[in-house]
């Protein structure tokens, strides 16, 4: 098991909270990270989900599996569907099952037992425009998945029975999209759920936030200042710390180092957004996540510029790693995260 220790000295501006927060309890500021590689393989992993001691992953080449953090063993299986080459970029869990969803035509959604041995196809969609991007569950019964538009509105499927059956929402129940507006299957973070609240982010010719207060039954649409207008621009990833405080990021996938108009924050549940750290810190971001128990101040980003960390809600950032091959990251607790991407899965301990 390979261990790497990276230490970064903070600028003085990163060591203090704002004047208005001086009387509040300070959150932990990280100054270094320790990385150990859990496994390496020829695989692309853009979606992971934590389930007790197991880190489940969805990959390319028909593969899915989990890494057992207790036994330090990887368990992997493949799904054979005729001669199809399946790429999974969405994964979610309930108390009983794991679900993986493929991207391109045909869209295939599988239910997997927690031992990884049994799979069942629970939803299939055939259309030349099918491309699924993200999937989440509100609870053990209700879940949602989003795909690129097939008509002139959002493309959403939902389940009400724990994932056994899925139904496509009718067009007349969904907000319209612009031509060239879609989603990016970068890290399974196009959908964010908090209690009954749901946010879906888009990119391309338009980059907006779609919000539902009732698990997808009704929707509002909000504009964002994130770069947009071209096919590979827009929001690639989002996270919400609670129902009010959120962070969106992405950029221009054709100009990976461009760090302008690629980060924005909200304090009103996504209704309004403002750019932050413009022309600073990282460029294209594949995944952003709030640090648990950080009062919304701690944020981590992975992408083309490496791994970055902010202790002040996104105003200032420090680079902890130059590794540009990480696509997705999730926190186990406030000091430990699992990240995966090109040919590997790693554990990151924040110090």
C-alpha positions in Angstrom: 0.0 0.0 0.0 1.7 3.2 -1.2 1.5 6.2 1.2 2.2 9.8 0.1 2.3 12.7 2.5 1.8 16.2 1.2 2.3 19.3 3.3 1.2 22.8 2.4 1.8 26.0 4.3 -1.2 28.3 4.3 -1.0 32.0 3.5 -2.0 34.0 6.5 -5.2 34.9 4.8 -6.3 31.2 5.1 -5.7 31.0 8.8 -8.4 33.3 9.9 -12.2 33.5 9.5 -13.8 36.7 8.5 -14.4 39.5 11.1 -18.1 38.8 11.2 -17.3 35.2 12.3 -14.7 35.9 15.0 -17.1 35.1 17.8 -18.2 31.8 16.2 -16.5 28.5 16.9 -13.7 28.1 14.3 -13.8 25.1 12.0 -10.8 22.9 11.4 -8.3 24.2 8.9 -6.3 21.5 7.1 -2.6 22.0 6.3 -1.6 18.7 4.8 -2.9 15.4 3.4 -1.9 11.8 3.5 -2.8 9.6 0.6 -2.8 5.8 0.4 -3.7 3.9 -2.8 -6.5 1.4 -2.2 -6.1 -0.2 -5.6 -4.9 0.4 -9.1 -6.3 -1.1 -12.3 -7.1 -0.3 -15.9 -10.5 1.3 -15.2 -12.3 4.6 -15.4 -14.3 5.4 -12.2 -16.6 8.4 -12.2 -19.1 7.3 -9.6 -18.7 6.0 -6.0 -21.0 5.6 -3.1 -20.1 4.8 0.6 -22.0 2.0 2.3 -20.6 1.3 5.8 -17.2 -0.2 5.3 -17.6 -0.7 1.6 -16.8 1.9 -1.1 -18.9 0.9 -4.1 -17.8 2.0 -7.6 -19.3 2.1 -11.1 -16.8 1.9 -13.9 -16.3 1.3 -17.6 -16.0 -2.1 -19.4 -19.2 -3.4 -17.9 -17.6 -3.3 -14.4 -18.8 -2.5 -10.9 -17.6 -3.5 -7.4 -16.6 -2.4 -4.0 -13.5 -2.0 -1.8 -13.9 -3.2 1.7 -12.1 -0.7 4.0 -12.1 -3.2 6.9 -10.5 -6.2 5.1 -8.6 -4.1 2.5 -10.0 -6.2 -0.3 -11.6 -5.4 -3.7 -14.6 -7.3 -4.9 -15.4 -6.7 -8.6 -17.9 -8.1 -11.1 -19.1 -7.5 -14.6 -22.5 -7.3 -16.2 -22.9 -9.1 -19.5 -25.7 -7.8 -21.7 -25.4 -9.4 -25.2 -22.3 -7.9 -26.7 -22.8 -4.4 -25.3 -19.8 -2.4 -24.0 -21.4 -0.8 -21.0 -20.0 2.3 -19.2 -21.5 3.0 -15.7 -21.2 6.6 -14.5 -24.0 6.7 -12.0 -24.3 4.8 -8.7 -26.7 5.0 -5.7 -27.7 2.9 -2.7 -30.6 2.0 -0.5 -30.6 -0.1 2.7 -31.1 -3.2 0.6 -29.4 -2.7 -2.8 -26.9 -0.9 -4.9 -27.9 0.6 -8.3 -25.7 1.4 -11.3 -26.8 3.2 -14.4 -25.1 3.2 -17.8 -24.6 6.3 -19.9 -25.3 5.7 -23.6 -28.0 4.0 -25.7 -29.5 1.8 -24.4 -29.7 3.2 -20.9 -29.5 0.3 -18.5 -30.2 0.5 -14.8 -29.3 -2.5 -12.6 -30.2 -3.5 -9.1 -27.3 -5.3 -7.3 -27.4 -7.2 -4.1 -25.0 -6.0 -1.3 -22.7 -9.0 -1.8 -22.3 -8.0 -5.4 -23.3 -11.4 -6.7 -26.8 -10.9 -8.1 -27.8 -8.3 -10.7 -31.3 -7.5 -12.1 -32.1 -5.1 -14.9 -34.9 -2.8 -13.5 -35.1 -0.2 -16.3 -34.1 0.1 -19.9 -34.4 3.0 -22.4 -33.6 2.8 -26.0 -33.1 6.1 -28.0 -30.2 7.5 -30.0 -30.2 10.5 -27.7 -30.1 8.5 -24.4 -27.3 9.5 -22.1 -27.7 9.2 -18.4 -25.6 11.4 -16.1 -26.5 11.1 -12.4 -28.7 9.2 -9.9 -29.6 9.7 -6.3 -32.0 8.4 -3.6 -34.0 10.7 -1.2 -34.6 7.7 1.0 -34.9 3.9 0.8 -38.0 4.1 -1.4 -37.7 7.2 -3.6 -35.0 7.9 -6.1 -34.3 10.0 -9.2 -32.0 9.8 -12.2 -31.3 12.5 -14.8 -30.2 12.2 -18.5 -29.5 14.5 -21.3 -32.7 15.9 -22.9 -34.3 13.7 -25.5 -37.1 16.2 -26.3 -37.2 19.9 -25.3 -37.3 19.4 -21.5 -35.5 17.6 -18.8 -35.2 13.8 -19.0 -36.0 12.3 -15.6 -36.9 8.9 -14.2 -38.1 8.2 -10.7 -38.8 5.2 -8.4 -41.2 5.0 -5.6 -40.7 1.4 -4.6 -37.0 1.2 -3.6 -35.7 0.9 -7.1 -37.7 -2.1 -8.3 -39.5 -0.1 -10.9 -38.7 3.2 -12.6 -41.0 5.6 -14.5 -40.1 8.4 -16.9 -41.7 11.7 -16.0 -44.0 13.1 -18.7 -42.8 16.2 -20.6 -45.7 18.3 -19.3 -44.4 17.9 -15.8 -40.9 19.1 -16.5 -39.2 22.4 -17.3 -38.1 23.2 -20.8 -34.4 23.3 -21.8 -32.6 25.3 -24.4 -31.2 23.7 -27.5 -27.7 22.6 -26.7 -28.3 22.5 -22.9 -27.5 19.2 -21.3 -25.6 17.6 -18.4 -22.2 16.2 -17.8 -21.6 12.7 -16.4 -18.3 13.8 -14.7 -18.7 12.5 -11.1 -22.4 11.7 -10.4 -22.9 15.2 -9.0 -25.4 16.6 -11.4 -28.1 15.8 -8.8 -28.0 17.0 -5.2 -30.7 16.0 -2.7 -31.3 17.3 0.8 -34.4 16.1 2.5 -37.2 16.8 0.0 -35.1 19.4 -1.8 -33.5 18.5 -5.2 -31.2 20.4 -7.4 -30.1 19.5 -11.0 -27.4 21.4 -12.8 -26.9 21.8 -16.5 -24.2 22.9 -19.0 -23.5 23.5 -22.6 -25.2 26.3 -24.4 -26.9 27.2 -21.1 -25.7 26.6 -17.6 -28.6 26.7 -15.1 -29.9 25.2 -11.8 -33.3 23.4 -11.7 -34.8 23.2 -8.2 -37.6 21.1 -6.8 -39.0 21.4 -3.3 -41.1 18.2 -3.6 -38.9 15.4 -4.9 -39.3 16.3 -8.5 -43.0 17.0 -8.7 -42.6 20.7 -9.5 -39.6 22.7 -10.6 -38.2 26.2 -10.7 -35.3 27.3 -12.9 -32.5 29.7 -11.9 -29.8 31.3 -14.0 -26.1 31.1 -13.1 -23.0 33.2 -13.9 -21.0 30.0 -14.8 -19.3 30.1 -18.2 -21.7 28.8 -20.9 -22.5 29.0 -24.6 -20.4 26.2 -26.0 -20.9 22.4 -26.0 -18.3 21.7 -23.3 -18.8 24.7 -21.0 -20.9 24.9 -17.9 -21.6 23.3 -14.5 -20.0 19.8 -14.3 -20.5 19.4 -10.5 -22.4 20.7 -7.5 -22.9 20.2 -3.8 -25.1 21.7 -1.1 -24.0 21.8 2.5 -27.6 22.3 3.7 -30.8 23.5 2.0 -29.5 27.0 1.6 -25.7 27.0 1.1 -24.4 25.5 -2.2 -21.4 25.5 -4.5 -21.3 24.9 -8.3 -18.3 24.5 -10.5 -17.0 23.2 -13.8 -15.6 25.4 -16.5 -14.5 24.8 -20.1 -13.5 21.2 -20.8 -11.7 22.3 -23.9 -9.6 24.9 -21.9 -8.9 22.9 -18.7 -6.7 25.6 -17.1 -9.2 28.4 -17.6 -10.2 29.4 -14.0 -12.6 32.3 -14.7 -16.4 32.0 -14.4 -16.1 28.4 -13.2 -17.0 28.7 -9.5 -20.1 30.2 -7.8 -21.9 30.1 -4.5 -25.4 30.5 -3.2 -26.9 31.3 0.2 -30.5 31.1 -0.7 -31.0 27.6 -1.9 -29.9 28.2 -5.5 -32.1 31.1 -6.4 -29.2 33.4 -6.9 -25.5 32.7 -7.5 -22.4 34.8 -7.4 -18.9 34.1 -8.8 -16.2 33.4 -6.3 -12.4 33.1 -6.6 -12.7 34.3 -10.2 -9.4 34.0 -12.2 -7.9 32.2 -9.2 -7.2 28.7 -8.0 -8.3 25.7 -10.1 -9.6 25.5 -13.7 -11.9 22.8 -14.9 -13.4 20.9 -11.9 -14.9 17.4 -12.1 -16.2 17.1 -8.6 -16.7 19.4 -5.5 -17.7 18.3 -2.0 -18.3 20.1 1.2 -16.3 18.9 4.2 -18.7 17.5 6.8 -19.2 19.5 10.0 -17.4 22.5 8.5 -20.4 24.9 8.7 -20.2 25.1 4.9 -16.7 26.6 5.1 -14.7 23.6 4.0 -14.8 22.6 0.3 -12.7 20.2 -1.7 -12.4 20.1 -5.5 -10.8 17.6 -7.8 -10.2 18.0 -11.5 -7.7 18.9 -14.2 -5.8 21.2 -11.8 -5.5 18.6 -9.1 -6.9 18.6 -5.6 -7.8 22.0 -4.0 -9.1 22.9 -0.6 -10.8 26.0 0.8 -11.4 26.7 4.5 -13.5 29.9 4.0 -16.4 28.8 1.7 -14.5 29.1 -1.6 -12.9 32.5 -1.3 -9.3 31.3 -1.0 -7.9 27.9 -2.1 -4.8 25.9 -1.6 -3.5 23.1 -3.8 -2.9 19.8 -1.9 -2.1 17.7 -5.0 -1.3 18.1 -8.7 -2.9 14.8 -9.5 -5.2 15.5 -12.5 -6.6 12.0 -12.8 -9.1 12.1 -10.0 -12.7 12.4 -11.2 -14.9 12.0 -8.1 -14.5 12.2 -4.3 -16.7 11.5 -1.2 -16.1 12.1 2.5 -16.3 9.3 5.0 -16.1 11.7 7.9 -14.8 15.3 8.4 -11.1 14.2 7.9 -11.2 11.3 5.6 -12.3 11.0 1.9 -12.3 8.4 -0.8 -11.4 9.5 -4.4 -11.3 7.6 -7.7 -10.7 8.3 -11.3 -8.3 7.1 -14.0 -7.0 3.6 -13.1 -7.2 3.9 -9.3 -9.1 4.5 -6.0 -7.3 6.3 -3.1 -8.0 7.3 0.5 -7.2 10.8 1.5 -6.6 11.8 5.2 -6.8 15.6 5.8 -4.4 16.8 8.5 
